[in-house]
Amino acid sequence: MPIEVNGNTLETDEEGYLANINDWVPEVADVMSKEDDLALTDEHRDIINFLREYYEEYQIAPAVRVLTKAVGKKMGKDKGNSKYLYGLFPYGPAKQACRYAGLPKPTGCV
Amino acid sequence: MSETVKKFLYLNRKAPYGTIYAWESLEVVLIGAAFDQEVRLMFLDDGVYQLTTGQDTAGVGMKNFSPTYRTLGDYEVKNIYVDKDSLEARGLTQDDLVAIAWEDWETEEEIENIVEVVDAARVSELMEESDVIFSF
């Protein structure tokens, strides 16, 4: 189902991931989180931005285990653990945060 | 529950673009690495081109996935081998290949580059000692 962001209609796939990664603007995360009834905070945005940087560098969305480790390395151990990340993204940090970040679903996710 | 850890060897023999083999192999490795097996990769024949630096896919209209190989260390792949004869036959050396770092996140043990050029005898040996071999 397409989503409306800043007056533009953006195509998504059947699971709600953006069809075109280049369509992403920060407000995509606001629109998607509103649909999930999730209040987006700066902590959420840090992870979303981290994922965008990871994709920029490696051209893939990381699996959740790799994301957890990479976050820990970059942002400290208090954030690089499943409890913290699932607390922010209850539908799964890799899946849900990647969707908000406009990335494809992580490789290896079902 | 104790499970036997098997040694998996993925052989990559084809050029990165033109067929889907290289990308499919990489995806299978990234998925397989999540199952705590011992995963090794070997690049031979035209497969050595998969690891070359400076790839530009604008002309072929395919996604340039060469940066993804650098994440293999994060996916707990600790051994990546490149066949020396295949490199030499194509006028390539290790300097033309990407460096892939590996780090143990608990012990902080680091290996700067896990890409290792090996001779034919070692290639046979590595195949011999593997439990499972996938050829792409």
gemmi code that builds the backbone of each chain (N, CA, C; Angstrom):
import gemmi

chains = {
    "A": [
        ("MET", (0.835, -1.197, 0.000), (0.000, 0.000, 0.000), (0.877, 1.256, 0.000)),
        ("PRO", (0.640, 2.185, -0.922), (1.471, 3.397, -0.952), (1.244, 4.235, 0.302)),
        ("ILE", (2.248, 5.007, 0.698), (2.077, 5.897, 1.856), (2.218, 7.351, 1.399)),
        ("GLU", (1.584, 8.227, 2.158), (1.635, 9.663, 1.867), (2.662, 10.316, 2.774)),
        ("VAL", (3.694, 10.902, 2.203), (4.694, 11.597, 2.996), (4.956, 12.967, 2.374)),
        ("ASN", (4.787, 14.018, 3.162), (4.989, 15.394, 2.673), (4.225, 15.669, 1.377)),
        ("GLY", (3.045, 15.091, 1.260), (2.255, 15.328, 0.063), (2.647, 14.473, -1.133)),
        ("ASN", (3.698, 13.647, -0.980), (4.081, 12.740, -2.064), (3.580, 11.330, -1.783)),
        ("THR", (3.229, 10.620, -2.832), (2.822, 9.233, -2.675), (4.019, 8.327, -2.955)),
        ("LEU", (4.388, 7.524, -1.947), (5.545, 6.646, -2.096), (5.094, 5.189, -2.179)),
        ("GLU", (5.615, 4.475, -3.181), (5.255, 3.067, -3.354), (5.926, 2.212, -2.291)),
        ("THR", (5.211, 1.191, -1.803), (5.821, 0.229, -0.889), (5.524, -1.175, -1.406)),
        ("ASP", (6.273, -2.154, -0.883), (5.983, -3.540, -1.267), (4.877, -4.097, -0.369)),
        ("GLU", (4.557, -5.369, -0.538), (3.409, -5.921, 0.175), (3.631, -5.993, 1.687)),
        ("GLU", (4.904, -5.865, 2.111), (5.167, -5.893, 3.558), (5.398, -4.496, 4.134)),
        ("GLY", (5.193, -3.478, 3.288), (5.301, -2.115, 3.788), (6.681, -1.488, 3.682)),
        ("TYR", (7.619, -2.181, 3.044), (8.947, -1.591, 2.850), (8.905, -0.684, 1.622)),
        ("LEU", (9.637, 0.416, 1.671), (9.659, 1.326, 0.520), (10.133, 0.584, -0.730)),
        ("ALA", (9.447, 0.844, -1.844), (9.842, 0.202, -3.099), (11.160, 0.787, -3.600)),
        ("ASN", (11.357, 2.071, -3.358), (12.564, 2.732, -3.832), (13.283, 3.403, -2.669)),
        ("ILE", (14.477, 2.904, -2.375), (15.245, 3.397, -1.224), (15.519, 4.901, -1.334)),
        ("ASN", (15.603, 5.409, -2.579), (15.900, 6.832, -2.773), (14.709, 7.748, -2.478)),
        ("ASP", (13.536, 7.153, -2.271), (12.360, 7.943, -1.901), (12.420, 8.409, -0.452)),
        ("TRP", (13.336, 7.860, 0.325), (13.300, 8.080, 1.772), (13.594, 9.522, 2.167)),
        ("VAL", (12.770, 10.019, 3.082), (13.044, 11.278, 3.790), (12.754, 10.974, 5.262)),
        ("PRO", (13.327, 11.747, 6.195), (13.122, 11.427, 7.614), (11.645, 11.269, 7.997)),
        ("GLU", (10.766, 11.994, 7.313), (9.346, 11.940, 7.665), (8.717, 10.572, 7.371)),
        ("VAL", (9.368, 9.762, 6.531), (8.869, 8.411, 6.268), (8.741, 7.661, 7.598)),
        ("ALA", (9.752, 7.829, 8.448), (9.744, 7.152, 9.751), (8.571, 7.640, 10.598)),
        ("ASP", (8.266, 8.933, 10.517), (7.137, 9.478, 11.296), (5.819, 8.862, 10.843)),
        ("VAL", (5.617, 8.825, 9.515), (4.371, 8.288, 8.980), (4.227, 6.803, 9.335)),
        ("MET", (5.301, 6.036, 9.144), (5.224, 4.590, 9.408), (5.014, 4.294, 10.885)),
        ("SER", (5.700, 5.069, 11.748), (5.576, 4.792, 13.179), (4.178, 5.155, 13.685)),
        ("LYS", (3.602, 6.190, 13.088), (2.243, 6.587, 13.472), (1.269, 5.438, 13.190)),
        ("GLU", (1.457, 4.785, 12.032), (0.597, 3.647, 11.683), (0.767, 2.492, 12.671)),
        ("ASP", (1.985, 2.380, 13.249), (2.241, 1.314, 14.225), (1.905, 1.745, 15.655)),
        ("ASP", (1.387, 2.972, 15.820), (1.119, 3.513, 17.154), (2.360, 3.561, 18.016)),
        ("LEU", (3.448, 3.968, 17.414), (4.704, 4.043, 18.147), (5.185, 5.498, 18.127)),
        ("ALA", (5.510, 6.021, 19.320), (5.990, 7.398, 19.395), (7.489, 7.418, 19.132)),
        ("LEU", (7.854, 8.063, 18.046), (9.258, 8.075, 17.626), (10.067, 9.075, 18.469)),
        ("THR", (11.190, 8.603, 19.031), (12.049, 9.475, 19.838), (13.409, 9.615, 19.151)),
        ("ASP", (14.265, 10.450, 19.736), (15.614, 10.606, 19.186), (16.382, 9.288, 19.231)),
        ("GLU", (16.077, 8.454, 20.245), (16.748, 7.148, 20.339), (16.396, 6.285, 19.126)),
        ("HIS", (15.116, 6.326, 18.730), (14.721, 5.593, 17.518), (15.465, 6.123, 16.300)),
        ("ARG", (15.515, 7.472, 16.216), (16.138, 8.082, 15.034), (17.623, 7.758, 14.948)),
        ("ASP", (18.279, 7.648, 16.107), (19.697, 7.282, 16.092), (19.903, 5.927, 15.413)),
        ("ILE", (19.034, 4.975, 15.746), (19.159, 3.632, 15.166), (18.817, 3.665, 13.673)),
        ("ILE", (17.783, 4.425, 13.321), (17.400, 4.548, 11.910), (18.548, 5.153, 11.098)),
        ("ASN", (19.141, 6.214, 11.634), (20.264, 6.837, 10.929), (21.461, 5.914, 10.853)),
        ("PHE", (21.675, 5.157, 11.920), (22.769, 4.184, 11.917), (22.572, 3.169, 10.796)),
        ("LEU", (21.341, 2.677, 10.650), (21.047, 1.701, 9.594), (21.271, 2.291, 8.204)),
        ("ARG", (20.881, 3.537, 8.027), (21.083, 4.181, 6.721), (22.569, 4.273, 6.404)),
        ("GLU", (23.369, 4.629, 7.413), (24.821, 4.707, 7.203), (25.405, 3.320, 6.900)),
        ("TYR", (24.899, 2.320, 7.601), (25.390, 0.950, 7.382), (25.094, 0.520, 5.946)),
        ("TYR", (23.885, 0.822, 5.493), (23.500, 0.445, 4.129), (24.348, 1.189, 3.102)),
        ("GLU", (24.550, 2.469, 3.343), (25.373, 3.295, 2.460), (26.757, 2.668, 2.285)),
        ("GLU", (27.315, 2.189, 3.386), (28.675, 1.651, 3.315), (28.724, 0.227, 2.762)),
        ("TYR", (27.785, -0.631, 3.145), (27.901, -2.052, 2.796), (26.849, -2.559, 1.814)),
        ("GLN", (25.873, -1.731, 1.483), (24.842, -2.100, 0.509), (23.933, -3.240, 0.959)),
        ("ILE", (23.886, -3.521, 2.245), (22.885, -4.449, 2.767), (22.338, -3.941, 4.102)),
        ("ALA", (21.155, -4.414, 4.414), (20.599, -4.182, 5.735), (21.096, -5.325, 6.610)),
        ("PRO", (21.696, -5.017, 7.772), (22.291, -6.068, 8.587), (21.261, -6.974, 9.260)),
        ("ALA", (21.616, -8.233, 9.455), (20.796, -9.137, 10.259), (20.789, -8.614, 11.693)),
        ("VAL", (19.789, -9.000, 12.469), (19.622, -8.410, 13.797), (20.853, -8.633, 14.689)),
        ("ARG", (21.457, -9.799, 14.578), (22.626, -10.092, 15.403), (23.790, -9.160, 15.063)),
        ("VAL", (23.952, -8.927, 13.766), (25.025, -8.052, 13.313), (24.722, -6.597, 13.687)),
        ("LEU", (23.459, -6.230, 13.569), (23.049, -4.881, 13.964), (23.358, -4.633, 15.434)),
        ("THR", (22.996, -5.600, 16.268), (23.219, -5.461, 17.709), (24.702, -5.234, 18.016)),
        ("LYS", (25.537, -6.039, 17.377), (26.979, -5.904, 17.621), (27.509, -4.573, 17.102)),
        ("ALA", (27.051, -4.202, 15.908), (27.555, -2.973, 15.298), (27.119, -1.740, 16.085)),
        ("VAL", (25.882, -1.758, 16.585), (25.406, -0.651, 17.418), (26.239, -0.569, 18.692)),
        ("GLY", (26.510, -1.722, 19.279), (27.317, -1.770, 20.495), (28.685, -1.153, 20.288)),
        ("LYS", (29.254, -1.442, 19.134), (30.593, -0.940, 18.852), (30.570, 0.579, 18.661)),
        ("LYS", (29.553, 1.051, 17.955), (29.515, 2.479, 17.618), (28.913, 3.328, 18.744)),
        ("MET", (27.862, 2.814, 19.413), (27.131, 3.657, 20.349), (27.238, 3.199, 21.797)),
        ("GLY", (28.012, 2.162, 22.040), (28.196, 1.728, 23.421), (27.367, 0.504, 23.774)),
        ("LYS", (27.886, -0.256, 24.752), (27.286, -1.537, 25.112), (25.859, -1.405, 25.660)),
        ("ASP", (25.573, -0.233, 26.298), (24.230, -0.060, 26.870), (23.166, 0.001, 25.777)),
        ("LYS", (23.582, 0.279, 24.528), (22.627, 0.296, 23.428), (22.760, -0.927, 22.523)),
        ("GLY", (23.924, -1.538, 22.546), (24.171, -2.692, 21.683), (23.726, -3.983, 22.321)),
        ("ASN", (22.460, -4.049, 22.729), (21.938, -5.311, 23.259), (20.478, -5.457, 22.849)),
        ("SER", (20.013, -6.693, 22.803), (18.667, -6.942, 22.265), (17.593, -6.279, 23.105)),
        ("LYS", (17.811, -6.213, 24.427), (16.783, -5.644, 25.297), (16.509, -4.194, 24.920)),
        ("TYR", (17.576, -3.428, 24.776), (17.429, -2.024, 24.407), (16.768, -1.886, 23.035)),
        ("LEU", (17.257, -2.669, 22.062), (16.782, -2.507, 20.685), (15.339, -2.998, 20.514)),
        ("TYR", (15.001, -4.117, 21.164), (13.607, -4.588, 21.097), (12.681, -3.668, 21.873)),
        ("GLY", (13.227, -2.996, 22.900), (12.449, -2.009, 23.638), (12.012, -0.875, 22.718)),
        ("LEU", (12.935, -0.467, 21.852), (12.615, 0.615, 20.910), (11.722, 0.123, 19.779)),
        ("PHE", (12.065, -1.048, 19.244), (11.369, -1.574, 18.068), (10.784, -2.952, 18.377)),
        ("PRO", (9.599, -2.978, 18.950), (9.031, -4.250, 19.417), (8.778, -5.270, 18.306)),
        ("TYR", (8.648, -4.818, 17.057), (8.428, -5.780, 15.979), (9.750, -6.358, 15.457)),
        ("GLY", (10.812, -6.110, 16.151), (12.121, -6.609, 15.718), (12.948, -5.454, 15.201)),
        ("PRO", (14.093, -5.183, 15.860), (14.894, -4.009, 15.504), (15.330, -4.003, 14.042)),
        ("ALA", (15.711, -5.144, 13.513), (16.186, -5.125, 12.132), (15.017, -4.870, 11.191)),
        ("LYS", (13.965, -5.674, 11.351), (12.819, -5.567, 10.441), (12.149, -4.205, 10.501)),
        ("GLN", (11.738, -3.816, 11.718), (10.954, -2.596, 11.869), (11.797, -1.344, 11.604)),
        ("ALA", (13.001, -1.312, 12.165), (13.841, -0.128, 11.985), (14.276, 0.002, 10.532)),
        ("CYS", (14.537, -1.111, 9.860), (14.905, -1.047, 8.441), (13.750, -0.490, 7.615)),
        ("ARG", (12.549, -0.881, 7.990), (11.381, -0.386, 7.254), (11.271, 1.138, 7.427)),
        ("TYR", (11.412, 1.608, 8.664), (11.360, 3.049, 8.916), (12.501, 3.771, 8.196)),
        ("ALA", (13.609, 3.059, 8.029), (14.784, 3.681, 7.408), (14.716, 3.614, 5.886)),
        ("GLY", (13.658, 2.991, 5.367), (13.496, 2.923, 3.918), (14.347, 1.867, 3.252)),
        ("LEU", (14.950, 0.975, 4.057), (15.819, -0.059, 3.501), (15.010, -1.309, 3.174)),
        ("PRO", (15.581, -2.200, 2.347), (14.898, -3.476, 2.125), (14.912, -4.312, 3.402)),
        ("LYS", (14.080, -5.315, 3.435), (14.066, -6.227, 4.574), (15.432, -6.903, 4.685)),
        ("PRO", (15.966, -7.043, 5.910), (17.313, -7.605, 6.056), (17.414, -9.011, 5.463)),
        ("THR", (18.553, -9.302, 4.888), (18.823, -10.620, 4.343), (18.759, -11.651, 5.454)),
        ("GLY", (17.986, -12.693, 5.259), (17.922, -13.741, 6.274), (16.702, -13.617, 7.155)),
        ("CYS", (15.927, -12.538, 6.990), (14.711, -12.387, 7.778), (13.546, -13.070, 7.064)),
        ("VAL", (12.671, -13.691, 7.825), (11.509, -14.297, 7.189), (10.232, -13.581, 7.616)),
    ],
    "B": [
        ("MET", (22.153, -28.343, 24.648), (22.100, -29.193, 23.465), (23.395, -29.029, 22.673)),
        ("SER", (24.094, -30.103, 22.519), (25.329, -29.988, 21.752), (25.112, -30.488, 20.331)),
        ("GLU", (25.525, -29.664, 19.402), (25.377, -30.040, 18.002), (26.745, -30.012, 17.339)),
        ("THR", (26.936, -30.905, 16.411), (28.207, -30.938, 15.719), (28.317, -29.731, 14.797)),
        ("VAL", (29.419, -29.023, 14.922), (29.662, -27.908, 14.018), (30.303, -28.454, 12.753)),
        ("LYS", (29.640, -28.220, 11.640), (30.179, -28.709, 10.380), (30.982, -27.625, 9.677)),
        ("LYS", (31.935, -28.079, 8.899), (32.730, -27.130, 8.109), (32.096, -26.970, 6.734)),
        ("PHE", (31.617, -25.761, 6.477), (31.013, -25.444, 5.185), (32.021, -24.698, 4.329)),
        ("LEU", (32.137, -25.114, 3.077), (32.995, -24.397, 2.140), (32.160, -23.963, 0.937)),
        ("TYR", (32.147, -22.668, 0.695), (31.424, -22.129, -0.457), (32.421, -21.800, -1.550)),
        ("LEU", (32.276, -22.466, -2.698), (33.156, -22.192, -3.831), (32.490, -21.172, -4.741)),
        ("ASN", (33.215, -20.129, -5.062), (32.687, -19.089, -5.944), (33.535, -19.055, -7.202)),
        ("ARG", (32.921, -19.461, -8.307), (33.694, -19.656, -9.533), (33.327, -18.713, -10.660)),
        ("LYS", (32.288, -17.931, -10.474), (31.814, -17.128, -11.617), (32.013, -15.632, -11.418)),
        ("ALA", (32.113, -14.901, -12.538), (32.252, -13.444, -12.498), (31.050, -12.840, -11.759)),
        ("PRO", (31.251, -11.686, -11.101), (30.195, -11.138, -10.243), (28.897, -10.776, -10.963)),
        ("TYR", (28.981, -10.325, -12.199), (27.759, -9.888, -12.887), (27.553, -10.738, -14.138)),
        ("GLY", (26.384, -10.651, -14.731), (26.115, -11.465, -15.924), (25.289, -12.681, -15.568)),
        ("THR", (25.558, -13.257, -14.407), (24.698, -14.313, -13.865), (24.396, -13.943, -12.417)),
        ("ILE", (23.480, -14.668, -11.817), (23.053, -14.353, -10.460), (23.864, -15.153, -9.414)),
        ("TYR", (24.760, -16.024, -9.882), (25.467, -16.928, -8.967), (26.218, -16.230, -7.835)),
        ("ALA", (26.962, -15.176, -8.173), (27.784, -14.521, -7.153), (26.913, -13.930, -6.042)),
        ("TRP", (25.865, -13.223, -6.415), (24.986, -12.593, -5.431), (24.233, -13.643, -4.613)),
        ("GLU", (23.762, -14.693, -5.309), (23.035, -15.759, -4.602), (23.947, -16.428, -3.576)),
        ("SER", (25.172, -16.685, -3.972), (26.123, -17.317, -3.063), (26.333, -16.441, -1.830)),
        ("LEU", (26.522, -15.150, -2.062), (26.742, -14.221, -0.957), (25.529, -14.201, -0.013)),
        ("GLU", (24.340, -14.202, -0.587), (23.138, -14.206, 0.261), (23.037, -15.481, 1.093)),
        ("VAL", (23.336, -16.610, 0.466), (23.282, -17.876, 1.197), (24.299, -17.870, 2.340)),
        ("VAL", (25.476, -17.318, 2.074), (26.506, -17.250, 3.120), (26.032, -16.375, 4.274)),
        ("LEU", (25.452, -15.221, 3.948), (25.000, -14.295, 4.995), (23.890, -14.925, 5.830)),
        ("ILE", (23.030, -15.683, 5.196), (21.967, -16.358, 5.936), (22.548, -17.514, 6.744)),
        ("GLY", (23.395, -18.310, 6.089), (23.974, -19.498, 6.736), (24.825, -19.159, 7.944)),
        ("ALA", (25.444, -17.992, 7.921), (26.334, -17.611, 9.020), (25.565, -17.454, 10.323)),
        ("ALA", (24.247, -17.303, 10.224), (23.446, -17.140, 11.429), (23.235, -18.467, 12.172)),
        ("PHE", (23.689, -19.569, 11.601), (23.416, -20.868, 12.221), (24.617, -21.487, 12.923)),
        ("ASP", (25.592, -20.631, 13.233), (26.735, -21.078, 14.027), (27.487, -22.262, 13.447)),
        ("GLN", (27.661, -22.282, 12.161), (28.498, -23.298, 11.543), (29.841, -22.648, 11.211)),
        ("GLU", (30.829, -23.488, 10.924), (32.107, -22.927, 10.501), (32.043, -22.680, 8.997)),
        ("VAL", (32.016, -21.410, 8.627), (31.810, -21.055, 7.222), (33.093, -20.502, 6.605)),
        ("ARG", (33.483, -21.134, 5.486), (34.660, -20.644, 4.756), (34.260, -20.372, 3.321)),
        ("LEU", (34.922, -19.413, 2.718), (34.654, -19.102, 1.316), (35.923, -19.283, 0.510)),
        ("MET", (35.753, -19.752, -0.721), (36.896, -19.832, -1.612), (36.516, -19.246, -2.968)),
        ("PHE", (37.426, -18.447, -3.502), (37.185, -17.818, -4.803), (38.180, -18.380, -5.803)),
        ("LEU", (37.659, -18.919, -6.897), (38.553, -19.423, -7.918), (37.948, -19.221, -9.308)),
        ("ASP", (38.737, -19.504, -10.331), (38.363, -19.191, -11.719), (37.935, -17.711, -11.803)),
        ("ASP", (36.877, -17.415, -12.595), (36.440, -16.014, -12.713), (35.863, -15.476, -11.409)),
        ("GLY", (35.599, -16.344, -10.454), (35.088, -15.918, -9.150), (36.016, -14.955, -8.437)),
        ("VAL", (37.300, -14.963, -8.771), (38.231, -14.043, -8.103), (37.854, -12.584, -8.383)),
        ("TYR", (37.179, -12.348, -9.506), (36.745, -10.973, -9.819), (35.735, -10.448, -8.811)),
        ("GLN", (35.042, -11.330, -8.109), (34.055, -10.881, -7.124), (34.688, -10.021, -6.039)),
        ("LEU", (35.955, -10.297, -5.734), (36.620, -9.590, -4.636), (37.437, -8.386, -5.094)),
        ("THR", (37.435, -8.101, -6.402), (38.272, -6.983, -6.857), (37.688, -5.655, -6.385)),
        ("THR", (38.592, -4.698, -6.151), (38.159, -3.361, -5.727), (37.841, -2.515, -6.967)),
        ("GLY", (37.181, -1.389, -6.743), (36.909, -0.445, -7.827), (35.880, -0.906, -8.836)),
        ("GLN", (34.945, -1.753, -8.415), (33.904, -2.194, -9.338), (32.920, -1.049, -9.616)),
        ("ASP", (32.494, -0.940, -10.858), (31.533, 0.084, -11.254), (30.495, -0.572, -12.149)),
        ("THR", (29.270, -0.652, -11.660), (28.245, -1.411, -12.388), (27.285, -0.497, -13.153)),
        ("ALA", (27.590, 0.797, -13.210), (26.670, 1.731, -13.871), (26.336, 1.259, -15.284)),
        ("GLY", (27.329, 0.755, -16.001), (27.131, 0.347, -17.386), (26.260, -0.882, -17.563)),
        ("VAL", (26.231, -1.773, -16.557), (25.455, -3.006, -16.711), (24.092, -2.926, -16.017)),
        ("GLY", (23.855, -1.815, -15.324), (22.543, -1.630, -14.700), (22.235, -2.615, -13.591)),
        ("MET", (23.266, -3.113, -12.920), (23.027, -3.999, -11.763), (23.556, -3.324, -10.517)),
        ("LYS", (23.015, -3.711, -9.368), (23.492, -3.153, -8.109), (24.935, -3.610, -7.878)),
        ("ASN", (25.781, -2.668, -7.493), (27.164, -3.020, -7.163), (27.193, -3.538, -5.731)),
        ("PHE", (27.253, -4.868, -5.588), (27.220, -5.427, -4.233), (28.615, -5.730, -3.701)),
        ("SER", (29.660, -5.258, -4.387), (31.009, -5.567, -3.901), (31.283, -5.045, -2.483)),
        ("PRO", (30.688, -3.889, -2.067), (30.947, -3.459, -0.679), (30.436, -4.453, 0.367)),
        ("THR", (29.475, -5.287, -0.017), (28.888, -6.219, 0.951), (29.891, -7.279, 1.420)),
        ("TYR", (30.867, -7.620, 0.562), (31.854, -8.627, 0.989), (32.595, -8.192, 2.256)),
        ("ARG", (32.710, -6.858, 2.440), (33.443, -6.373, 3.619), (32.707, -6.624, 4.928)),
        ("THR", (31.422, -7.014, 4.845), (30.706, -7.309, 6.084), (30.883, -8.762, 6.519)),
        ("LEU", (31.489, -9.575, 5.680), (31.542, -11.008, 5.998), (32.176, -11.275, 7.358)),
        ("GLY", (33.161, -10.460, 7.719), (33.783, -10.607, 9.037), (32.767, -10.416, 10.154)),
        ("ASP", (31.824, -9.493, 9.957), (30.766, -9.253, 10.947), (29.819, -10.442, 11.046)),
        ("TYR", (29.726, -11.215, 9.961), (28.838, -12.377, 9.943), (29.574, -13.656, 10.351)),
        ("GLU", (30.691, -13.433, 11.039), (31.448, -14.552, 11.614), (32.029, -15.520, 10.606)),
        ("VAL", (32.302, -15.018, 9.414), (33.098, -15.780, 8.456), (34.551, -15.435, 8.770)),
        ("LYS", (35.350, -16.465, 9.051), (36.705, -16.158, 9.496), (37.768, -16.501, 8.451)),
        ("ASN", (37.387, -17.281, 7.448), (38.370, -17.689, 6.455), (37.878, -17.445, 5.038)),
        ("ILE", (38.626, -16.685, 4.293), (38.317, -16.446, 2.889), (39.580, -16.731, 2.082)),
        ("TYR", (39.459, -17.676, 1.166), (40.626, -18.107, 0.399), (40.483, -17.729, -1.067)),
        ("VAL", (41.598, -17.387, -1.693), (41.598, -17.069, -3.121), (42.661, -17.927, -3.785)),
        ("ASP", (42.285, -18.577, -4.869), (43.201, -19.459, -5.576), (44.259, -18.645, -6.337)),
        ("LYS", (45.510, -18.938, -6.024), (46.627, -18.180, -6.586), (46.711, -18.319, -8.109)),
        ("ASP", (46.530, -19.525, -8.607), (46.625, -19.748, -10.055), (45.550, -18.949, -10.804)),
        ("SER", (44.339, -18.920, -10.253), (43.253, -18.176, -10.911), (43.577, -16.683, -10.970)),
        ("LEU", (44.147, -16.162, -9.869), (44.537, -14.750, -9.836), (45.589, -14.467, -10.899)),
        ("GLU", (46.638, -15.309, -10.894), (47.764, -15.077, -11.809), (47.337, -15.176, -13.266)),
        ("ALA", (46.452, -16.125, -13.563), (45.987, -16.307, -14.944), (45.242, -15.063, -15.448)),
        ("ARG", (44.753, -14.232, -14.503), (44.000, -13.032, -14.889), (44.804, -11.758, -14.654)),
        ("GLY", (46.082, -11.940, -14.391), (46.951, -10.773, -14.185), (46.632, -10.004, -12.925)),
        ("LEU", (46.070, -10.674, -11.924), (45.699, -9.998, -10.673), (46.627, -10.429, -9.541)),
        ("THR", (46.716, -9.572, -8.521), (47.436, -9.934, -7.299), (46.539, -9.594, -6.112)),
        ("GLN", (47.016, -9.929, -4.920), (46.235, -9.631, -3.718), (45.960, -8.128, -3.597)),
        ("ASP", (46.837, -7.294, -4.146), (46.640, -5.838, -4.080), (45.384, -5.383, -4.810)),
        ("ASP", (44.885, -6.195, -5.744), (43.675, -5.831, -6.488), (42.410, -6.219, -5.735)),
        ("LEU", (42.573, -6.905, -4.611), (41.411, -7.456, -3.911), (41.064, -6.635, -2.669)),
        ("VAL", (39.804, -6.681, -2.308), (39.311, -6.001, -1.127), (39.906, -6.657, 0.134)),
        ("ALA", (40.115, -5.846, 1.170), (40.551, -6.392, 2.458), (39.313, -6.552, 3.337)),
        ("ILE", (39.204, -7.676, 4.013), (38.036, -7.938, 4.864), (38.513, -8.155, 6.294)),
        ("ALA", (38.068, -7.294, 7.185), (38.518, -7.378, 8.576), (37.618, -8.314, 9.373)),
        ("TRP", (38.172, -8.876, 10.402), (37.410, -9.758, 11.289), (37.721, -9.370, 12.720)),
        ("GLU", (36.692, -9.419, 13.556), (36.921, -9.074, 14.956), (36.031, -9.929, 15.848)),
        ("ASP", (36.612, -10.455, 16.903), (35.815, -11.148, 17.903), (35.321, -10.078, 18.880)),
        ("TRP", (33.981, -9.906, 18.922), (33.415, -8.776, 19.668), (33.545, -8.955, 21.173)),
        ("GLU", (33.758, -10.190, 21.609), (33.899, -10.394, 23.048), (35.347, -10.241, 23.497)),
        ("THR", (36.237, -10.925, 22.781), (37.642, -10.883, 23.199), (38.391, -9.705, 22.586)),
        ("GLU", (37.748, -9.042, 21.620), (38.350, -7.938, 20.877), (39.592, -8.359, 20.095)),
        ("GLU", (39.714, -9.665, 19.863), (40.780, -10.152, 18.987), (40.459, -9.670, 17.566)),
        ("GLU", (41.476, -9.134, 16.905), (41.234, -8.575, 15.581), (42.150, -9.179, 14.528)),
        ("ILE", (41.601, -9.381, 13.346), (42.427, -9.764, 12.206), (42.157, -8.718, 11.123)),
        ("GLU", (43.230, -8.076, 10.665), (43.063, -6.956, 9.744), (42.498, -7.388, 8.398)),
        ("ASN", (42.963, -8.529, 7.904), (42.479, -9.002, 6.605), (42.427, -10.525, 6.591)),
        ("ILE", (41.229, -11.056, 6.390), (41.079, -12.515, 6.399), (41.138, -13.117, 4.993)),
        ("VAL", (41.414, -12.278, 3.992), (41.528, -12.785, 2.622), (42.941, -13.351, 2.425)),
        ("GLU", (42.991, -14.640, 2.096), (44.286, -15.308, 2.014), (44.446, -15.975, 0.646)),
        ("VAL", (45.552, -15.679, -0.024), (45.832, -16.301, -1.320), (46.526, -17.638, -1.072)),
        ("VAL", (45.964, -18.702, -1.666), (46.502, -20.045, -1.396), (46.844, -20.771, -2.701)),
        ("ASP", (47.792, -21.706, -2.632), (48.191, -22.444, -3.839), (47.299, -23.668, -4.060)),
        ("ALA", (47.493, -24.311, -5.187), (46.617, -25.416, -5.596), (46.583, -26.556, -4.570)),
        ("ALA", (47.739, -26.837, -3.972), (47.800, -27.931, -3.000), (46.895, -27.628, -1.799)),
        ("ARG", (46.934, -26.366, -1.358), (46.114, -25.944, -0.212), (44.628, -25.937, -0.586)),
        ("VAL", (44.328, -25.574, -1.832), (42.945, -25.604, -2.308), (42.389, -27.020, -2.164)),
        ("SER", (43.139, -28.007, -2.627), (42.689, -29.411, -2.527), (42.510, -29.811, -1.081)),
        ("GLU", (43.487, -29.416, -0.257), (43.457, -29.761, 1.164), (42.189, -29.199, 1.831)),
        ("LEU", (41.886, -27.944, 1.529), (40.714, -27.285, 2.128), (39.414, -27.966, 1.694)),
        ("MET", (39.373, -28.395, 0.426), (38.171, -29.092, -0.043), (38.059, -30.431, 0.674)),
        ("GLU", (39.180, -31.085, 0.792), (39.228, -32.401, 1.429), (38.715, -32.356, 2.869)),
        ("GLU", (39.081, -31.322, 3.615), (38.734, -31.286, 5.042), (37.345, -30.692, 5.318)),
        ("SER", (36.618, -30.259, 4.268), (35.297, -29.696, 4.485), (34.234, -30.793, 4.554)),
        ("ASP", (33.220, -30.573, 5.391), (32.119, -31.545, 5.476), (31.102, -31.310, 4.367)),
        ("VAL", (30.870, -30.043, 4.067), (29.867, -29.692, 3.062), (30.468, -28.674, 2.098)),
        ("ILE", (30.318, -28.906, 0.806), (30.820, -27.950, -0.188), (29.681, -27.504, -1.082)),
        ("PHE", (29.511, -26.184, -1.171), (28.534, -25.619, -2.110), (29.308, -24.954, -3.236)),
        ("SER", (28.958, -25.277, -4.467), (29.658, -24.671, -5.586), (28.726, -23.740, -6.347)),
        ("PHE", (29.134, -22.487, -6.456), (28.334, -21.501, -7.182), (29.095, -21.026, -8.406)),
    ],
}
model = gemmi.Model(1)
for chain_id, residues in chains.items():
    chain = gemmi.Chain(chain_id)
    for i, (resn, *xyz) in enumerate(residues, 1):
        res = gemmi.Residue()
        res.name, res.seqid = resn, gemmi.SeqId(i, " ")
        for name, pos in zip(("N", "CA", "C"), xyz):
            atom = gemmi.Atom()
            atom.name, atom.element = name, gemmi.Element(name[0])
            atom.pos, atom.b_iso = gemmi.Position(*pos), 0.0
            res.add_atom(atom)
        chain.add_residue(res)
    model.add_chain(chain)
structure = gemmi.Structure()
structure.add_model(model)
structure.setup_entities()
